[in-house]
Amino acid sequence: MVATITLKGLAVDHGTAEDVAAVSAAFGEVASDHVFALLSQGRRYPIVAVACQISENGEDIFDSPF
């Protein structure tokens, strides 16, 4: 597993057993390897995603293809 990644006050981590339980209670059974968590200002926000990829670049936010 990849270590926690921190980006200026926002960290991305793998989901804990508690995160998986919370997400599964809300949405039904979810594979534990699809649960991640965003951590910011002492709070943890579980999210569900098929994959998580973070890459650093020097571009402006408005140069994003999204």
Predicted model as a PDB file, atoms N, CA, C, CB and O in Angstrom, pLDDT in the B-factor column:
MODEL        1                                                                  
ATOM      1  N   MET A   1       0.827  -1.185   0.000  1.00 46.00           N  
ATOM      2  CA  MET A   1       0.000   0.000   0.000  1.00 46.00           C  
ATOM      3  C   MET A   1       0.873   1.250   0.000  1.00 46.00           C  
ATOM      4  CB  MET A   1      -0.941  -0.003   1.205  1.00 46.00           C  
ATOM      5  O   MET A   1       1.974   1.261   0.550  1.00 46.00           O  
ATOM      6  N   VAL A   2       0.367   2.273  -0.612  1.00 50.00           N  
ATOM      7  CA  VAL A   2       1.068   3.548  -0.681  1.00 50.00           C  
ATOM      8  C   VAL A   2       0.873   4.293   0.632  1.00 50.00           C  
ATOM      9  CB  VAL A   2       0.566   4.398  -1.879  1.00 50.00           C  
ATOM     10  O   VAL A   2      -0.190   4.207   1.247  1.00 50.00           O  
ATOM     11  N   ALA A   3       1.883   5.013   1.054  1.00 56.00           N  
ATOM     12  CA  ALA A   3       1.800   5.805   2.276  1.00 56.00           C  
ATOM     13  C   ALA A   3       0.860   6.984   2.077  1.00 56.00           C  
ATOM     14  CB  ALA A   3       3.193   6.296   2.702  1.00 56.00           C  
ATOM     15  O   ALA A   3       0.471   7.303   0.954  1.00 56.00           O  
ATOM     16  N   THR A   4       0.507   7.617   3.169  1.00 65.00           N  
ATOM     17  CA  THR A   4      -0.324   8.815   3.118  1.00 65.00           C  
ATOM     18  C   THR A   4       0.385   9.891   2.306  1.00 65.00           C  
ATOM     19  CB  THR A   4      -0.644   9.329   4.544  1.00 65.00           C  
ATOM     20  O   THR A   4       1.587  10.104   2.463  1.00 65.00           O  
ATOM     21  N   ILE A   5      -0.357  10.564   1.443  1.00 65.00           N  
ATOM     22  CA  ILE A   5       0.180  11.639   0.613  1.00 65.00           C  
ATOM     23  C   ILE A   5      -0.384  12.952   1.126  1.00 65.00           C  
ATOM     24  CB  ILE A   5      -0.167  11.428  -0.899  1.00 65.00           C  
ATOM     25  O   ILE A   5      -1.598  13.083   1.283  1.00 65.00           O  
ATOM     26  N   THR A   6       0.483  13.929   1.391  1.00 64.00           N  
ATOM     27  CA  THR A   6       0.038  15.215   1.914  1.00 64.00           C  
ATOM     28  C   THR A   6       0.332  16.327   0.921  1.00 64.00           C  
ATOM     29  CB  THR A   6       0.710  15.513   3.257  1.00 64.00           C  
ATOM     30  O   THR A   6       1.444  16.430   0.403  1.00 64.00           O  
ATOM     31  N   LEU A   7      -0.676  17.164   0.656  1.00 66.00           N  
ATOM     32  CA  LEU A   7      -0.562  18.275  -0.277  1.00 66.00           C  
ATOM     33  C   LEU A   7      -1.069  19.550   0.384  1.00 66.00           C  
ATOM     34  CB  LEU A   7      -1.346  17.986  -1.578  1.00 66.00           C  
ATOM     35  O   LEU A   7      -2.269  19.821   0.343  1.00 66.00           O  
ATOM     36  N   LYS A   8      -0.203  20.325   0.982  1.00 77.00           N  
ATOM     37  CA  LYS A   8      -0.553  21.631   1.560  1.00 77.00           C  
ATOM     38  C   LYS A   8      -1.869  21.612   2.344  1.00 77.00           C  
ATOM     39  CB  LYS A   8      -0.643  22.666   0.459  1.00 77.00           C  
ATOM     40  O   LYS A   8      -2.833  22.275   1.958  1.00 77.00           O  
ATOM     41  N   GLY A   9      -1.907  20.857   3.435  1.00 80.00           N  
ATOM     42  CA  GLY A   9      -3.083  20.839   4.289  1.00 80.00           C  
ATOM     43  C   GLY A   9      -4.126  19.805   3.939  1.00 80.00           C  
ATOM     44  O   GLY A   9      -5.125  19.682   4.648  1.00 80.00           O  
ATOM     45  N   LEU A  10      -3.927  19.058   2.869  1.00 85.00           N  
ATOM     46  CA  LEU A  10      -4.860  18.013   2.473  1.00 85.00           C  
ATOM     47  C   LEU A  10      -4.074  16.720   2.335  1.00 85.00           C  
ATOM     48  CB  LEU A  10      -5.599  18.375   1.141  1.00 85.00           C  
ATOM     49  O   LEU A  10      -3.080  16.669   1.612  1.00 85.00           O  
ATOM     50  N   ALA A  11      -4.511  15.683   3.019  1.00 86.00           N  
ATOM     51  CA  ALA A  11      -3.836  14.388   2.931  1.00 86.00           C  
ATOM     52  C   ALA A  11      -4.796  13.366   2.348  1.00 86.00           C  
ATOM     53  CB  ALA A  11      -3.322  13.926   4.323  1.00 86.00           C  
ATOM     54  O   ALA A  11      -6.002  13.427   2.590  1.00 86.00           O  
ATOM     55  N   VAL A  12      -4.262  12.431   1.583  1.00 87.00           N  
ATOM     56  CA  VAL A  12      -5.031  11.329   1.019  1.00 87.00           C  
ATOM     57  C   VAL A  12      -4.464  10.055   1.617  1.00 87.00           C  
ATOM     58  CB  VAL A  12      -4.971  11.310  -0.559  1.00 87.00           C  
ATOM     59  O   VAL A  12      -3.256   9.821   1.571  1.00 87.00           O  
ATOM     60  N   ASP A  13      -5.337   9.236   2.178  1.00 89.00           N  
ATOM     61  CA  ASP A  13      -4.909   8.017   2.850  1.00 89.00           C  
ATOM     62  C   ASP A  13      -5.814   6.866   2.431  1.00 89.00           C  
ATOM     63  CB  ASP A  13      -4.924   8.198   4.388  1.00 89.00           C  
ATOM     64  O   ASP A  13      -6.905   7.080   1.901  1.00 89.00           O  
ATOM     65  N   HIS A  14      -5.354   5.650   2.673  1.00 90.00           N  
ATOM     66  CA  HIS A  14      -6.217   4.482   2.450  1.00 90.00           C  
ATOM     67  C   HIS A  14      -7.277   4.457   3.532  1.00 90.00           C  
ATOM     68  CB  HIS A  14      -5.394   3.151   2.447  1.00 90.00           C  
ATOM     69  O   HIS A  14      -7.039   4.911   4.651  1.00 90.00           O  
ATOM     70  N   GLY A  15      -8.436   3.934   3.207  1.00 93.00           N  
ATOM     71  CA  GLY A  15      -9.521   3.874   4.172  1.00 93.00           C  
ATOM     72  C   GLY A  15      -9.242   2.892   5.294  1.00 93.00           C  
ATOM     73  O   GLY A  15      -8.632   1.845   5.081  1.00 93.00           O  
ATOM     74  N   THR A  16      -9.689   3.236   6.479  1.00 95.00           N  
ATOM     75  CA  THR A  16      -9.579   2.349   7.633  1.00 95.00           C  
ATOM     76  C   THR A  16     -10.805   1.429   7.666  1.00 95.00           C  
ATOM     77  CB  THR A  16      -9.456   3.169   8.963  1.00 95.00           C  
ATOM     78  O   THR A  16     -11.732   1.586   6.871  1.00 95.00           O  
ATOM     79  N   ALA A  17     -10.794   0.487   8.577  1.00 96.00           N  
ATOM     80  CA  ALA A  17     -11.957  -0.397   8.745  1.00 96.00           C  
ATOM     81  C   ALA A  17     -13.202   0.425   9.089  1.00 96.00           C  
ATOM     82  CB  ALA A  17     -11.688  -1.455   9.853  1.00 96.00           C  
ATOM     83  O   ALA A  17     -14.307   0.103   8.653  1.00 96.00           O  
ATOM     84  N   GLU A  18     -13.012   1.487   9.874  1.00 95.00           N  
ATOM     85  CA  GLU A  18     -14.140   2.356  10.233  1.00 95.00           C  
ATOM     86  C   GLU A  18     -14.674   3.105   9.010  1.00 95.00           C  
ATOM     87  CB  GLU A  18     -13.715   3.361  11.320  1.00 95.00           C  
ATOM     88  O   GLU A  18     -15.884   3.284   8.869  1.00 95.00           O  
ATOM     89  N   ASP A  19     -13.769   3.544   8.122  1.00 96.00           N  
ATOM     90  CA  ASP A  19     -14.193   4.221   6.891  1.00 96.00           C  
ATOM     91  C   ASP A  19     -15.009   3.271   6.022  1.00 96.00           C  
ATOM     92  CB  ASP A  19     -12.969   4.749   6.106  1.00 96.00           C  
ATOM     93  O   ASP A  19     -16.055   3.648   5.494  1.00 96.00           O  
ATOM     94  N   VAL A  20     -14.532   2.045   5.875  1.00 96.00           N  
ATOM     95  CA  VAL A  20     -15.231   1.046   5.055  1.00 96.00           C  
ATOM     96  C   VAL A  20     -16.607   0.768   5.644  1.00 96.00           C  
ATOM     97  CB  VAL A  20     -14.408  -0.269   4.960  1.00 96.00           C  
ATOM     98  O   VAL A  20     -17.588   0.685   4.906  1.00 96.00           O  
ATOM     99  N   ALA A  21     -16.692   0.623   6.962  1.00 96.00           N  
ATOM    100  CA  ALA A  21     -17.982   0.365   7.613  1.00 96.00           C  
ATOM    101  C   ALA A  21     -18.952   1.520   7.409  1.00 96.00           C  
ATOM    102  CB  ALA A  21     -17.782   0.115   9.108  1.00 96.00           C  
ATOM    103  O   ALA A  21     -20.133   1.297   7.141  1.00 96.00           O  
ATOM    104  N   ALA A  22     -18.464   2.758   7.533  1.00 94.00           N  
ATOM    105  CA  ALA A  22     -19.331   3.930   7.363  1.00 94.00           C  
ATOM    106  C   ALA A  22     -19.852   4.029   5.935  1.00 94.00           C  
ATOM    107  CB  ALA A  22     -18.576   5.211   7.732  1.00 94.00           C  
ATOM    108  O   ALA A  22     -21.034   4.297   5.719  1.00 94.00           O  
ATOM    109  N   VAL A  23     -18.980   3.814   4.972  1.00 95.00           N  
ATOM    110  CA  VAL A  23     -19.382   3.899   3.568  1.00 95.00           C  
ATOM    111  C   VAL A  23     -20.338   2.761   3.224  1.00 95.00           C  
ATOM    112  CB  VAL A  23     -18.147   3.861   2.641  1.00 95.00           C  
ATOM    113  O   VAL A  23     -21.329   2.972   2.525  1.00 95.00           O  
ATOM    114  N   SER A  24     -20.047   1.563   3.709  1.00 94.00           N  
ATOM    115  CA  SER A  24     -20.917   0.412   3.439  1.00 94.00           C  
ATOM    116  C   SER A  24     -22.296   0.601   4.066  1.00 94.00           C  
ATOM    117  CB  SER A  24     -20.275  -0.878   3.968  1.00 94.00           C  
ATOM    118  O   SER A  24     -23.299   0.191   3.481  1.00 94.00           O  
ATOM    119  N   ALA A  25     -22.359   1.211   5.240  1.00 95.00           N  
ATOM    120  CA  ALA A  25     -23.655   1.473   5.880  1.00 95.00           C  
ATOM    121  C   ALA A  25     -24.477   2.455   5.054  1.00 95.00           C  
ATOM    122  CB  ALA A  25     -23.455   2.021   7.306  1.00 95.00           C  
ATOM    123  O   ALA A  25     -25.701   2.345   4.990  1.00 95.00           O  
ATOM    124  N   ALA A  26     -23.812   3.405   4.427  1.00 94.00           N  
ATOM    125  CA  ALA A  26     -24.518   4.426   3.648  1.00 94.00           C  
ATOM    126  C   ALA A  26     -24.904   3.945   2.250  1.00 94.00           C  
ATOM    127  CB  ALA A  26     -23.658   5.667   3.534  1.00 94.00           C  
ATOM    128  O   ALA A  26     -25.972   4.292   1.748  1.00 94.00           O  
ATOM    129  N   PHE A  27     -24.034   3.141   1.617  1.00 91.00           N  
ATOM    130  CA  PHE A  27     -24.240   2.803   0.203  1.00 91.00           C  
ATOM    131  C   PHE A  27     -24.342   1.324  -0.095  1.00 91.00           C  
ATOM    132  CB  PHE A  27     -23.141   3.363  -0.598  1.00 91.00           C  
ATOM    133  O   PHE A  27     -24.532   0.949  -1.252  1.00 91.00           O  
ATOM    134  N   GLY A  28     -24.223   0.473   0.906  1.00 93.00           N  
ATOM    135  CA  GLY A  28     -24.189  -0.973   0.670  1.00 93.00           C  
ATOM    136  C   GLY A  28     -22.741  -1.438   0.624  1.00 93.00           C  
ATOM    137  O   GLY A  28     -21.816  -0.636   0.757  1.00 93.00           O  
ATOM    138  N   GLU A  29     -22.556  -2.718   0.437  1.00 93.00           N  
ATOM    139  CA  GLU A  29     -21.215  -3.312   0.476  1.00 93.00           C  
ATOM    140  C   GLU A  29     -20.265  -2.644  -0.516  1.00 93.00           C  
ATOM    141  CB  GLU A  29     -21.294  -4.808   0.185  1.00 93.00           C  
ATOM    142  O   GLU A  29     -20.586  -2.478  -1.693  1.00 93.00           O  
ATOM    143  N   VAL A  30     -19.109  -2.271  -0.021  1.00 93.00           N  
ATOM    144  CA  VAL A  30     -18.074  -1.612  -0.830  1.00 93.00           C  
ATOM    145  C   VAL A  30     -16.762  -2.347  -0.591  1.00 93.00           C  
ATOM    146  CB  VAL A  30     -17.941  -0.077  -0.472  1.00 93.00           C  
ATOM    147  O   VAL A  30     -16.425  -2.666   0.549  1.00 93.00           O  
ATOM    148  N   ALA A  31     -16.021  -2.617  -1.665  1.00 93.00           N  
ATOM    149  CA  ALA A  31     -14.715  -3.268  -1.530  1.00 93.00           C  
ATOM    150  C   ALA A  31     -13.763  -2.358  -0.760  1.00 93.00           C  
ATOM    151  CB  ALA A  31     -14.125  -3.619  -2.922  1.00 93.00           C  
ATOM    152  O   ALA A  31     -13.660  -1.168  -1.059  1.00 93.00           O  
ATOM    153  N   SER A  32     -13.071  -2.911   0.223  1.00 92.00           N  
ATOM    154  CA  SER A  32     -12.208  -2.088   1.077  1.00 92.00           C  
ATOM    155  C   SER A  32     -11.082  -1.419   0.302  1.00 92.00           C  
ATOM    156  CB  SER A  32     -11.622  -2.931   2.184  1.00 92.00           C  
ATOM    157  O   SER A  32     -10.618  -0.350   0.698  1.00 92.00           O  
ATOM    158  N   ASP A  33     -10.628  -2.030  -0.805  1.00 91.00           N  
ATOM    159  CA  ASP A  33      -9.549  -1.405  -1.582  1.00 91.00           C  
ATOM    160  C   ASP A  33     -10.043  -0.251  -2.451  1.00 91.00           C  
ATOM    161  CB  ASP A  33      -8.875  -2.446  -2.460  1.00 91.00           C  
ATOM    162  O   ASP A  33      -9.248   0.374  -3.153  1.00 91.00           O  
ATOM    163  N   HIS A  34     -11.342   0.041  -2.416  1.00 93.00           N  
ATOM    164  CA  HIS A  34     -11.897   1.188  -3.135  1.00 93.00           C  
ATOM    165  C   HIS A  34     -12.190   2.359  -2.200  1.00 93.00           C  
ATOM    166  CB  HIS A  34     -13.170   0.781  -3.866  1.00 93.00           C  
ATOM    167  O   HIS A  34     -12.684   3.398  -2.638  1.00 93.00           O  
ATOM    168  N   VAL A  35     -11.886   2.192  -0.921  1.00 94.00           N  
ATOM    169  CA  VAL A  35     -12.181   3.248   0.052  1.00 94.00           C  
ATOM    170  C   VAL A  35     -10.890   3.999   0.394  1.00 94.00           C  
ATOM    171  CB  VAL A  35     -12.831   2.651   1.344  1.00 94.00           C  
ATOM    172  O   VAL A  35      -9.885   3.403   0.783  1.00 94.00           O  
ATOM    173  N   PHE A  36     -10.949   5.299   0.239  1.00 93.00           N  
ATOM    174  CA  PHE A  36      -9.840   6.194   0.574  1.00 93.00           C  
ATOM    175  C   PHE A  36     -10.392   7.228   1.544  1.00 93.00           C  
ATOM    176  CB  PHE A  36      -9.217   6.877  -0.716  1.00 93.00           C  
ATOM    177  O   PHE A  36     -11.590   7.242   1.827  1.00 93.00           O  
ATOM    178  N   ALA A  37      -9.532   8.082   2.047  1.00 93.00           N  
ATOM    179  CA  ALA A  37      -9.993   9.143   2.945  1.00 93.00           C  
ATOM    180  C   ALA A  37      -9.209  10.412   2.665  1.00 93.00           C  
ATOM    181  CB  ALA A  37      -9.843   8.724   4.431  1.00 93.00           C  
ATOM    182  O   ALA A  37      -7.995  10.385   2.463  1.00 93.00           O  
ATOM    183  N   LEU A  38      -9.930  11.524   2.658  1.00 91.00           N  
ATOM    184  CA  LEU A  38      -9.305  12.840   2.600  1.00 91.00           C  
ATOM    185  C   LEU A  38      -9.210  13.337   4.024  1.00 91.00           C  
ATOM    186  CB  LEU A  38     -10.108  13.841   1.689  1.00 91.00           C  
ATOM    187  O   LEU A  38     -10.192  13.276   4.763  1.00 91.00           O  
ATOM    188  N   LEU A  39      -8.042  13.831   4.428  1.00 91.00           N  
ATOM    189  CA  LEU A  39      -7.843  14.350   5.778  1.00 91.00           C  
ATOM    190  C   LEU A  39      -7.486  15.822   5.683  1.00 91.00           C  
ATOM    191  CB  LEU A  39      -6.736  13.557   6.533  1.00 91.00           C  
ATOM    192  O   LEU A  39      -6.564  16.202   4.963  1.00 91.00           O  
ATOM    193  N   SER A  40      -8.223  16.649   6.416  1.00 90.00           N  
ATOM    194  CA  SER A  40      -7.968  18.078   6.404  1.00 90.00           C  
ATOM    195  C   SER A  40      -8.443  18.681   7.715  1.00 90.00           C  
ATOM    196  CB  SER A  40      -8.664  18.756   5.203  1.00 90.00           C  
ATOM    197  O   SER A  40      -9.548  18.390   8.173  1.00 90.00           O  
ATOM    198  N   GLN A  41      -7.620  19.510   8.311  1.00 88.00           N  
ATOM    199  CA  GLN A  41      -7.947  20.237   9.535  1.00 88.00           C  
ATOM    200  C   GLN A  41      -8.488  19.311  10.623  1.00 88.00           C  
ATOM    201  CB  GLN A  41      -8.962  21.329   9.237  1.00 88.00           C  
ATOM    202  O   GLN A  41      -9.454  19.640  11.311  1.00 88.00           O  
ATOM    203  N   GLY A  42      -7.849  18.148  10.768  1.00 88.00           N  
ATOM    204  CA  GLY A  42      -8.222  17.209  11.813  1.00 88.00           C  
ATOM    205  C   GLY A  42      -9.466  16.392  11.549  1.00 88.00           C  
ATOM    206  O   GLY A  42      -9.897  15.633  12.418  1.00 88.00           O  
ATOM    207  N   ARG A  43     -10.054  16.525  10.378  1.00 93.00           N  
ATOM    208  CA  ARG A  43     -11.253  15.756  10.031  1.00 93.00           C  
ATOM    209  C   ARG A  43     -10.919  14.753   8.949  1.00 93.00           C  
ATOM    210  CB  ARG A  43     -12.396  16.686   9.569  1.00 93.00           C  
ATOM    211  O   ARG A  43      -9.998  14.952   8.157  1.00 93.00           O  
ATOM    212  N   ARG A  44     -11.687  13.666   8.925  1.00 93.00           N  
ATOM    213  CA  ARG A  44     -11.470  12.576   7.971  1.00 93.00           C  
ATOM    214  C   ARG A  44     -12.737  12.421   7.136  1.00 93.00           C  
ATOM    215  CB  ARG A  44     -11.106  11.230   8.706  1.00 93.00           C  
ATOM    216  O   ARG A  44     -13.833  12.300   7.684  1.00 93.00           O  
ATOM    217  N   TYR A  45     -12.589  12.426   5.809  1.00 94.00           N  
ATOM    218  CA  TYR A  45     -13.726  12.332   4.896  1.00 94.00           C  
ATOM    219  C   TYR A  45     -13.546  11.086   4.021  1.00 94.00           C  
ATOM    220  CB  TYR A  45     -13.853  13.627   4.014  1.00 94.00           C  
ATOM    221  O   TYR A  45     -12.734  11.100   3.096  1.00 94.00           O  
ATOM    222  N   PRO A  46     -14.295  10.007   4.300  1.00 95.00           N  
ATOM    223  CA  PRO A  46     -14.150   8.805   3.480  1.00 95.00           C  
ATOM    224  C   PRO A  46     -14.746   9.022   2.083  1.00 95.00           C  
ATOM    225  CB  PRO A  46     -14.830   7.602   4.169  1.00 95.00           C  
ATOM    226  O   PRO A  46     -15.789   9.657   1.926  1.00 95.00           O  
ATOM    227  N   ILE A  47     -14.067   8.488   1.094  1.00 92.00           N  
ATOM    228  CA  ILE A  47     -14.537   8.552  -0.290  1.00 92.00           C  
ATOM    229  C   ILE A  47     -14.390   7.171  -0.923  1.00 92.00           C  
ATOM    230  CB  ILE A  47     -13.747   9.626  -1.107  1.00 92.00           C  
ATOM    231  O   ILE A  47     -13.603   6.349  -0.453  1.00 92.00           O  
ATOM    232  N   VAL A  48     -15.142   6.921  -1.979  1.00 93.00           N  
ATOM    233  CA  VAL A  48     -15.065   5.654  -2.702  1.00 93.00           C  
ATOM    234  C   VAL A  48     -14.599   5.952  -4.119  1.00 93.00           C  
ATOM    235  CB  VAL A  48     -16.444   4.907  -2.703  1.00 93.00           C  
ATOM    236  O   VAL A  48     -15.170   6.800  -4.805  1.00 93.00           O  
ATOM    237  N   ALA A  49     -13.568   5.254  -4.549  1.00 89.00           N  
ATOM    238  CA  ALA A  49     -13.035   5.436  -5.900  1.00 89.00           C  
ATOM    239  C   ALA A  49     -12.409   4.122  -6.349  1.00 89.00           C  
ATOM    240  CB  ALA A  49     -11.990   6.603  -5.950  1.00 89.00           C  
ATOM    241  O   ALA A  49     -11.904   3.358  -5.526  1.00 89.00           O  
ATOM    242  N   VAL A  50     -12.441   3.863  -7.633  1.00 83.00           N  
ATOM    243  CA  VAL A  50     -11.815   2.663  -8.162  1.00 83.00           C  
ATOM    244  C   VAL A  50     -10.303   2.751  -8.037  1.00 83.00           C  
ATOM    245  CB  VAL A  50     -12.216   2.444  -9.619  1.00 83.00           C  
ATOM    246  O   VAL A  50      -9.635   1.744  -7.804  1.00 83.00           O  
ATOM    247  N   ALA A  51      -9.765   3.956  -8.191  1.00 78.00           N  
ATOM    248  CA  ALA A  51      -8.317   4.156  -8.082  1.00 78.00           C  
ATOM    249  C   ALA A  51      -8.051   5.584  -7.619  1.00 78.00           C  
ATOM    250  CB  ALA A  51      -7.602   3.871  -9.443  1.00 78.00           C  
ATOM    251  O   ALA A  51      -8.915   6.457  -7.701  1.00 78.00           O  
ATOM    252  N   CYS A  52      -6.858   5.791  -7.141  1.00 74.00           N  
ATOM    253  CA  CYS A  52      -6.454   7.117  -6.697  1.00 74.00           C  
ATOM    254  C   CYS A  52      -5.049   7.379  -7.228  1.00 74.00           C  
ATOM    255  CB  CYS A  52      -6.506   7.240  -5.134  1.00 74.00           C  
ATOM    256  O   CYS A  52      -4.113   6.650  -6.899  1.00 74.00           O  
ATOM    257  N   GLN A  53      -4.901   8.407  -8.039  1.00 75.00           N  
ATOM    258  CA  GLN A  53      -3.597   8.752  -8.588  1.00 75.00           C  
ATOM    259  C   GLN A  53      -3.348  10.234  -8.340  1.00 75.00           C  
ATOM    260  CB  GLN A  53      -3.514   8.416 -10.111  1.00 75.00           C  
ATOM    261  O   GLN A  53      -4.181  11.080  -8.666  1.00 75.00           O  
ATOM    262  N   ILE A  54      -2.206  10.530  -7.764  1.00 72.00           N  
ATOM    263  CA  ILE A  54      -1.845  11.918  -7.493  1.00 72.00           C  
ATOM    264  C   ILE A  54      -0.518  12.195  -8.172  1.00 72.00           C  
ATOM    265  CB  ILE A  54      -1.765  12.203  -5.957  1.00 72.00           C  
ATOM    266  O   ILE A  54       0.448  11.452  -8.000  1.00 72.00           O  
ATOM    267  N   SER A  55      -0.478  13.265  -8.940  1.00 73.00           N  
ATOM    268  CA  SER A  55       0.778  13.658  -9.570  1.00 73.00           C  
ATOM    269  C   SER A  55       0.975  15.153  -9.370  1.00 73.00           C  
ATOM    270  CB  SER A  55       0.789  13.291 -11.086  1.00 73.00           C  
ATOM    271  O   SER A  55       0.035  15.941  -9.479  1.00 73.00           O  
ATOM    272  N   GLU A  56       2.190  15.520  -9.080  1.00 73.00           N  
ATOM    273  CA  GLU A  56       2.507  16.921  -8.840  1.00 73.00           C  
ATOM    274  C   GLU A  56       3.044  17.552 -10.119  1.00 73.00           C  
ATOM    275  CB  GLU A  56       3.530  17.064  -7.689  1.00 73.00           C  
ATOM    276  O   GLU A  56       3.820  16.940 -10.853  1.00 73.00           O  
ATOM    277  N   ASN A  57       2.621  18.777 -10.369  1.00 75.00           N  
ATOM    278  CA  ASN A  57       3.147  19.510 -11.516  1.00 75.00           C  
ATOM    279  C   ASN A  57       3.180  20.990 -11.172  1.00 75.00           C  
ATOM    280  CB  ASN A  57       2.290  19.253 -12.794  1.00 75.00           C  
ATOM    281  O   ASN A  57       2.634  21.415 -10.154  1.00 75.00           O  
ATOM    282  N   GLY A  58       3.811  21.751 -12.009  1.00 79.00           N  
ATOM    283  CA  GLY A  58       3.952  23.180 -11.761  1.00 79.00           C  
ATOM    284  C   GLY A  58       2.941  24.028 -12.502  1.00 79.00           C  
ATOM    285  O   GLY A  58       3.081  25.250 -12.552  1.00 79.00           O  
ATOM    286  N   GLU A  59       1.917  23.403 -13.082  1.00 80.00           N  
ATOM    287  CA  GLU A  59       0.951  24.142 -13.865  1.00 80.00           C  
ATOM    288  C   GLU A  59      -0.044  24.888 -12.989  1.00 80.00           C  
ATOM    289  CB  GLU A  59       0.222  23.211 -14.790  1.00 80.00           C  
ATOM    290  O   GLU A  59      -0.260  24.528 -11.832  1.00 80.00           O  
ATOM    291  N   ASP A  60      -0.640  25.920 -13.544  1.00 80.00           N  
ATOM    292  CA  ASP A  60      -1.686  26.674 -12.880  1.00 80.00           C  
ATOM    293  C   ASP A  60      -2.948  25.807 -12.825  1.00 80.00           C  
ATOM    294  CB  ASP A  60      -1.958  28.027 -13.615  1.00 80.00           C  
ATOM    295  O   ASP A  60      -3.154  24.950 -13.684  1.00 80.00           O  
ATOM    296  N   ILE A  61      -3.783  26.031 -11.822  1.00 72.00           N  
ATOM    297  CA  ILE A  61      -5.008  25.242 -11.683  1.00 72.00           C  
ATOM    298  C   ILE A  61      -5.910  25.380 -12.922  1.00 72.00           C  
ATOM    299  CB  ILE A  61      -5.775  25.677 -10.421  1.00 72.00           C  
ATOM    300  O   ILE A  61      -6.632  24.443 -13.262  1.00 72.00           O  
ATOM    301  N   PHE A  62      -5.874  26.512 -13.582  1.00 80.00           N  
ATOM    302  CA  PHE A  62      -6.721  26.717 -14.748  1.00 80.00           C  
ATOM    303  C   PHE A  62      -6.171  26.055 -16.011  1.00 80.00           C  
ATOM    304  CB  PHE A  62      -6.898  28.187 -14.987  1.00 80.00           C  
ATOM    305  O   PHE A  62      -6.827  26.084 -17.053  1.00 80.00           O  
ATOM    306  N   ASP A  63      -4.978  25.460 -15.936  1.00 78.00           N  
ATOM    307  CA  ASP A  63      -4.419  24.702 -17.036  1.00 78.00           C  
ATOM    308  C   ASP A  63      -4.895  23.259 -17.008  1.00 78.00           C  
ATOM    309  CB  ASP A  63      -2.906  24.756 -16.996  1.00 78.00           C  
ATOM    310  O   ASP A  63      -4.538  22.474 -17.887  1.00 78.00           O  
ATOM    311  N   SER A  64      -5.698  22.897 -16.009  1.00 71.00           N  
ATOM    312  CA  SER A  64      -6.196  21.534 -15.858  1.00 71.00           C  
ATOM    313  C   SER A  64      -7.123  21.179 -17.017  1.00 71.00           C  
ATOM    314  CB  SER A  64      -6.929  21.371 -14.513  1.00 71.00           C  
ATOM    315  O   SER A  64      -7.880  22.031 -17.481  1.00 71.00           O  
ATOM    316  N   PRO A  65      -7.075  19.934 -17.490  1.00 69.00           N  
ATOM    317  CA  PRO A  65      -7.967  19.529 -18.579  1.00 69.00           C  
ATOM    318  C   PRO A  65      -9.403  19.340 -18.133  1.00 69.00           C  
ATOM    319  CB  PRO A  65      -7.472  18.258 -19.196  1.00 69.00           C  
ATOM    320  O   PRO A  65     -10.275  19.073 -18.961  1.00 69.00           O  
ATOM    321  N   PHE A  66      -9.663  19.472 -16.854  1.00 62.00           N  
ATOM    322  CA  PHE A  66     -11.029  19.239 -16.358  1.00 62.00           C  
ATOM    323  C   PHE A  66     -11.783  20.502 -16.310  1.00 62.00           C  
ATOM    324  CB  PHE A  66     -11.026  18.603 -14.994  1.00 62.00           C  
ATOM    325  O   PHE A  66     -12.950  20.511 -15.920  1.00 62.00           O  
TER     326      PHE A  66                                                      
ENDMDL                                                                          
END                                                                             
